[in-house]
Amino acid sequence: MSTCFTVPKGVMARVVGNETVILDLQSGVYFGLDPVGTDVWQLLAEGKSLADISAALVDKYEVTQAQLEADVARLAGEMLSRDLIAVMT
């Protein structure tokens, strides 16, 4: 949960309504996020750790800390596997 991420240069994100659309310009991979995912994306893009993101959002959404941490880790893993984020070194 202490891992921080960065957004690669070729990845663009735009807010459309209450959702975010992410596009990897090199691969053409397109990814859509709902409002909760948008909150996670914004904090990931700021370089926040998964733990920081979970702590920041736990009071906003009616969910347990454990569930939020699992959901944030799953979303980060999915975006990482599609090269939409990279582990910060």
C-alpha positions in Angstrom: 0.0 0.0 0.0 3.0 2.3 0.2 3.6 2.1 -3.6 3.4 5.4 -5.5 2.7 5.7 -9.2 3.3 8.1 -12.1 1.4 8.7 -15.3 3.6 7.9 -18.4 4.0 10.8 -20.9 2.0 9.1 -23.6 -1.1 8.7 -21.4 -3.8 11.4 -21.6 -6.9 11.7 -19.3 -10.0 13.9 -19.8 -13.0 14.3 -17.6 -16.2 13.9 -19.5 -19.3 14.6 -17.4 -18.7 12.7 -14.2 -16.4 10.2 -15.7 -12.7 10.1 -16.8 -11.5 8.7 -20.1 -7.9 7.6 -20.1 -6.1 7.0 -23.4 -2.6 5.5 -24.0 -1.6 7.3 -27.2 1.1 4.7 -28.1 -1.0 1.6 -27.8 -4.5 3.0 -28.3 -5.6 1.5 -25.0 -8.8 3.3 -23.8 -10.0 3.1 -20.2 -13.1 4.6 -18.6 -13.5 5.5 -14.9 -16.7 6.1 -12.9 -16.7 8.9 -10.3 -15.0 6.8 -7.7 -12.3 5.7 -10.1 -11.9 9.3 -11.1 -11.1 10.2 -7.5 -8.6 7.4 -7.4 -7.0 8.5 -10.7 -6.6 12.1 -9.6 -4.8 11.1 -6.5 -2.7 8.5 -8.3 -1.7 11.2 -10.8 -0.6 13.4 -7.9 1.8 10.7 -6.8 -0.1 9.6 -3.7 0.5 6.2 -2.4 -2.3 3.6 -2.3 -2.5 4.0 1.5 -2.8 7.8 1.1 -5.5 7.4 -1.5 -7.5 5.0 0.7 -7.2 7.3 3.7 -8.3 10.3 1.7 -11.4 8.5 0.3 -12.6 6.3 3.2 -14.7 9.1 4.7 -16.1 10.2 1.3 -17.6 6.8 0.5 -19.6 4.5 2.8 -17.2 1.6 2.7 -14.8 -0.1 5.2 -11.1 0.8 5.1 -10.3 -2.8 4.1 -12.7 -2.8 1.2 -11.5 0.5 -0.1 -7.9 -0.6 0.1 -8.7 -3.7 -1.9 -10.7 -1.8 -4.5 -7.9 0.8 -4.9 -5.2 -1.9 -5.2 -7.3 -3.7 -7.8 -7.9 -0.6 -9.9 -4.2 0.4 -9.7 -3.2 -3.2 -10.7 -5.6 -3.1 -13.7 -4.2 0.3 -14.8 -0.7 -0.9 -14.3 -1.2 -4.0 -16.4 -2.4 -1.8 -19.2 0.6 0.6 -18.8 -1.7 3.5 -17.9 0.4 4.1 -14.8 3.9 3.1 -13.8 5.5 2.4 -10.4 7.4 5.5 -9.3 11.1 4.9 -8.7 
